[in-house]
Amino acid sequence: NCFVPTSEIIAVEETELNKKQRNIGKWQKMSKPHAFTVYYVKKARNHRWRCSDVTFWCVDEHLCNQWIQTLKELLEMQKSRPKQLLVYINPYGGKRQGKRIYEQKVAPLFSLASISTDVVITEHANHAKDHLFEVNINKYDGVVCVGGDGMFSEVMHGLIGRMQKDSGIDQNNPKAPLVQCNIRIGIIPAGSTDCICYSTVGISDPVTSALHIIVGDCQPLDVSSVHHNNTFLKYSVSLLGYGFYGDILKDSEKKRWMGPMRYDYSGFKTFLSHHYYEGTISFQPAKHTVGSPRDKDCCRTGCYICKKSEQQLAEQHKECGLKHEEEEWRVIKGKFLAINAVNMSCACPRSPKGLSPAAHLADGSADLILVRKCSRFDFLRYLVRHTNQDDQFDFSFVDVHRVKSFQFTSKLSEDNESNVTDVGKKRFGQFCRDHPACCCHIANSTWNCDGETLESSAIEVRVHCQLMKLFARGIEENCKDKAAHSQSSAEQLL
C-alpha cells in the first residue's frame, strides 16, 4: 500500500510500456495493458525529500484515462502551487556549483511539475536586487534564488525594496510600517553557508528545497530592519552579530581565496584575540510573545506560538494606537565579547540547535543574546554548547532577552563627542592593559548582518512580523508521522 496526500503528488503522466516491461509479472497476462505513473514526494530521514513514483496499469484504456484526468484535476485544485517562477542563479557562490546544481537537480523537477521558469544568471553583486526593481514582478508566482545566504539576502532586499517603493513607503524611516511581501521566495542551497535554508526546512539539500517549491509550501518569516541616524542600512532574517561574529566576518573577508575554510581560520584567530567591546544596549521586551528564549519549545511546522504571538501583537498594536502610550525600554551597559540578535535558531550542520534553539520564525520578535566579558576558558565553554544538548544560556555571563526592537551604541561612538585623539589614546591604553600579549588597537567591532558587514556600529533595529514568505513549511517534528496524521479520507488516493 502507498498512501500519498494529494498535496504531495508532483505530477501524473501516461506511461508507454515497452515489450520488455510487458513480459514481466502480471503484465505478461494482459493482451494490451495501459498504464500511468504518479510522481510523488517520498520523505526520508533527517527531513530529506525525494521524488518517487509508482505505476498503475490495466487493460481498460478508458478507465486508465479517467484516472489520469481525475488526478490531474485534483492537482489543478492545488492553488498554492506556482506555475511561473523567476530564478536567479549565482554561478560564483560557494564551490561555484550553482548553475550545475540547478540544471541537473532542480530544472528537471520543475519541468516534470509543469512549472515554467525565467532564469537569470547573475553577473555581479546586486544584479538580482537591481533586476527585481525593473522586472514585471506580478507575472510570477514566486522568486527562486540558487546560491547561499548572500544570494537570498540580495533577492530579499530586492523584493522588500520593490514592495515599499511601489507602496510609497520610505525605508529610511525606522518607524514606518512596512508592506508585507506576498510573493514567496524559494531557496535552492548552493553556497558556502545555507543557514536560512537549514533553519526553515531542516536540511540543506537542493532536491528537498525544489520539492517544497513544487508543492507550494508557505512559511511566513520575520524580518528585522537596521537603521543608523534615520538612514536605512540592511534587512536581516538570521543573525545580527557584534563582537565575536562581527570580527570573524571582518577578518574572513580578507581571505576569500581560502574558500569556506576561511571561516574556521578566522574563527580560531578571533577566539584567541579575545576582544571585548563596551557599549549600551536599549531594547523593548516582546511582551506579545507566548514563549521565551529558554522554554525549549522549538519552532516547528504550523507553530502555535507564531500564530498566537501574531494575534497578540495585532491586538497590542490596536490598543497602543488607541492609548498612544510609550512602551517600556530597558537599558544595559557593559563590556561584551558578543552581542547577537537572531530572528531564527540559526541552526546549521555544525550547530544543529543554532544560536538560540527556541527562536521562532514568525512570532514578531528576535532573541537578543548578550555575552559579557569573561575568561577565554568560559567563552570556549559557551561556544561548545552550540554543538551539544546542554543549555547554552546557563552561564552567569550570558543574558538572553526576547525583543521586538533594540538600539546599540558603542563606547567609542559615545566618546566621539569629546576629543577623538584623546579617546583613541585612552582606548588603546585600556586594551593593551587588558591584553598585554597582543598589540591590538581595535576599539570598535563590526556588525555581521546575515554575512555582510555594516558600516556603522551604532544601529537601531526593529522586527517586522511576517514581512515575507518562503516556499517552506518550517521543520517537521517527524516527517512520516506528520504525513500520516495529515491525510484526509478524500486524499488517500493511492
C-alpha positions, 0 to 999 in steps of 0.5 A: 500500500502507498498512501500519498496526500494529494498535496504531495503528488508532483505530477501524473503522466501516461506511461508507454510500456515497452515489450520488455516491461510487458513480459514481466509479472502480471503484465505478461497476462494482459493482451494490451495493458495501459498504464500511468505513473504518479510522481510523488514526494517520498520523505526520508530521514533527517527531513530529506525529500525525494521524488518517487513514483509508482505505476498503475496499469490495466487493460481498460484504456478508458478507465486508465484515462479517467484516472489520469484526468481525475488526478490531474484535476485534483492537482489543478485544485492545488492553488498554492502551487506556482506555475511561473517562477523567476530564478536567479542563479549565482554561478560564483557562490560557494564551490561555484556549483550553482548553475550545475546544481540547478540544471541537473537537480532542480530544472528537471523537477520543475519541468516534470511539475509543469512549472515554467521558469525565467532564469537569470544568471547573475553577473555581479553583486546586486544584479538580482536586487537591481533586476527585481526593481525593473522586472514585471514582478506580478507575472510570477508566482514566486522568486527562486534564488540558487546560491547561499545566504548572500544570494537570498539576502540580495533577492530579499532586499530586492523584493522588500525594496520593490514592495515599499517603493511601489507602496510609497513607503520610505525605508529610511524611516525606522518607524514606518510600517512596512508592506508585507511581501506576498510573493514567496521566495524559494531557496535552492542551497548552493553556497558556502553557508545555507543557514536560512535554508537549514533553519526553515526546512531542516536540511540543506539539500537542493532536491528537498528545497525544489520539492517544497517549491513544487508543492507550494509550501508557505512559511511566513518569516520575520524580518528585522530592519537596521537603521543608523541616524534615520538612514536605512542600512540592511534587512536581516532574517538570521543573525545580527552579530557584534563582537565575536561574529562581527570580527570573524566576518571582518577578518574572513573577508580578507581571505576569500581565496581560502574558500569556506575554510576561511571561516574556521581560520578566522574563527580560531584567530578571533577566539584567541584575540579575545576582544571585548567591546563596551557599549549600551544596549536599549531594547523593548521586551516582546511582551506579545510573545507566548514563549521565551528564549529558554522554554525549549519549545522549538519552532516547528511546522504550523507553530502555535506560538507564531500564530498566537504571538501574531494575534497578540501583537495585532491586538497590542498594536490596536490598543497602543494606537488607541492609548498612544502610550510609550512602551517600556525600554530597558537599558544595559551597559557593559563590556561584551565579547558578543552581542547577537540578535537572531530572528531564527535558531540559526541552526546549521550542520555544525550547530544543529540547535543554532544560536538560540534553539527556541527562536521562532520564525514568525512570532514578531520578535528576535532573541537578543543574546548578550555575552559579557566579558569573561575568561577565554576558558568560559567563552570556549565553554559557551561556544561548545554548547552550540554543538551539544544538548546542554543549555547554552544560556546557563552561564552567569555571563550570558543574558538572553532577552526576547525583543521586538526592537533594540538600539546599540551604541558603542563606547567609542561612538559615545566618546566621539563627542569629546576629543577623538585623539584623546579617546583613541589614546585612552582606548588603546591604553585600556586594551593593551592593559587588558591584553598585554600579549597582543598589540591590538588597537581595535576599539570598535567591532563590526556588525555581521548582518546575515554575512555582510558587514555594516558600516556603522556600529551604532544601529537601531533595529526593529522586527517586522512580523511576517514581512515575507514568505518562503516556499517552506513549511518550517521543520517537521517534528517527524516527517512520516508521522506528520504525513500520516496524521495529515491525510484526509479520507478524500486524499488517500488516493493511492 
